[in-house]
Amino acid sequence: MRRQRVISIFVSTIAMLTMVAGTLSAVEKDYTKETPEERTARMAWFQDARFGMFIHWGVYSVPAGEWKGKKDYGEWFLEETKMPVSEYEKFAQQFDPVKFNAKEWARTAKNAGMKYVVITSKHHDGFGMYRSGLTDWCIARTPFQRDPLKELAAACKEEGIVFCFYHSIMDWHHPDWGTRRAWNDKAPATPPNMDRYTEYMKGQLKELLTGYGPIGILWFDGEWEDPWTHDRGVDLYNYVRSLQPGIIVNNRVGKGRAGMGGMDKGQGVGDYGTPEQEIPANGFGPGVYWESCMTMNGHWGYNKNDQNWKSAGTLIQSLIDCASKGGNYLLNVGPTSEGLIPGPSVERLAEMGAWMKVNSEAIYGTTASPFKKLAFGKCTQKPGRLYLHVFEWPKDGKLLVPVSNKVKKAFLLAKPVESLALAGGEGGGVIVSVPAAASDPNATVIVLEIDGAPAVVATAPTLKQAADGTLSLKAAEAEITGGAKLETKSGNEQNIGFWTSPDDSVQWAAQLTKPGTFDVEVNYACDPKSGGKYTLNAGGQKLTVTIAPTQSWGDFVTSKVGQLKLEKAGAITLEIKPVEKVGEGLMNLRAVVLKPAP
């Protein structure tokens, strides 16, 4: 056995040296200097696609998220358990996805309305999900002696889906990755060598970019540790594009990404931003490309115990939300070690596909909404058309759209031959008379055919008091500026989090018809290690509130924080801002409610 191992290492070393021959020389062309026209042309398919499938699949699917009584592991299994590498490698011997059907996966993506697929060629554990000539730590070590990536590439091509790779820069398994783990018991006594590791990684990327046909995206990750530098990122970006000049590379190839928000700050390299598990509160304007990657439950890799699935309605509305802000939605599935996409994922994708079959025109090839906020939902657009995605169906059958353009026609996208009645709105805008009930409970799309570019008009605030005088202000209805973000923790419950600076603010514009004195209640959660003070301003009055921590970021409570005396009817703005810079976050805020005082 020892002789066979030495021969294997020798063969792998020779293969690596052969593969990376020529990569040591500098890439002559600097692809970061392309013209705006060249970049627009290269990014066109990505911007038009709007919807893709993320696939996290590897040997970590064998333990399925469970180990020694703990049940919350996923694709970070090796790092979180700190299992010796020699023990983790045994999972490869149990990885035998005999039920894997590449054509079925590709059809599932296509039927859901997805235009591209991004699959893990290598995650942080270093395991190659294809047959690599540079290491035996790959699919070749498993009982499954096929190449699933080659089969999926062919299936995607057949279905007209753009095939893409996720590839981790960080590698916990490889002895030359600069921050070697103490539990890597297979590593030699000699120190790691990042130059040698980089050439190994380039060799694997050369295998992927020369052996699997045209690749749409290289989705890098794991760039945040210190051994990876901006200069290495620029070099890798140029190297990848020297192999496939038309490929798109995300911003995680470099060091500019600002945390989970995903967008670059300072020195950056790459073609688009990568918000993770969140959708930005606002878009970033023309020419800024981004994509929110999100899970269907709480894990990327397969976890058999995680049944906290988001509803199909939530997923559909997240897709719409991304498109309405000019971004893409990359929705994850985590297949089992048998090669099956979990049933709940398949069911939700089928529901999304049914919605897309009717409404995909309002997603593909659209640009961001011209409106900052709409009371009833979201908007996407194409030249001459506004697509109104209605989440909250109007009880009075009238939809106010704040544009002054001449509207030539209005209709349900599901029923294009039936025109809807139009009228002028009070104070500007257009009123569309709609049927008594929504045609789709998840999101009904109404099309307005207009003359010219959208001319947005200011309208009176749509947030109003209830009959008893209560004013309810939900997180999803707020105008958010700075670093604060709207997020969905579970189901349809949304909250505002990640605000850490006095420059962050959250505002609601509302119409006050019944002035008076109000008790102010806040529904929030705050981890005991965080918190701080904030000011709440409305009608020229200010409350300064010290946050009482709850048990966790997910432990929401309702607290009375003071009173406001609002004596004038009319439009008001309520604003919340941190008093000073805070660490992990001020709070997760679900709602503010003003109740008439007794």
Helices and strands as residue ranges (DSSP letters): H 2-19, G 31-33, H 36-49, E 51-55, G 59-61, H 77-81, H 85-88, H 90-94, H 102-112, E 116-122, G 139-141, H 148-159, E 162-168, H 194-211, E 217-221, H 230-243, E 248-249, G 251-253, G 259-261, E 291-294, H 312-324, E 328-333, H 343-359, G 360-362, E 377-382, E 385-390, E 398-401, E 407-412, E 415-419, E 422-424, E 430-433, E 444-450, E 463-464, E 471-474, G 475-477, E 479-481, E 485-490, E 493-497, E 505-512, E 516-525, E 533-538, E 541-546, E 557-566, E 570-578, E 588-596
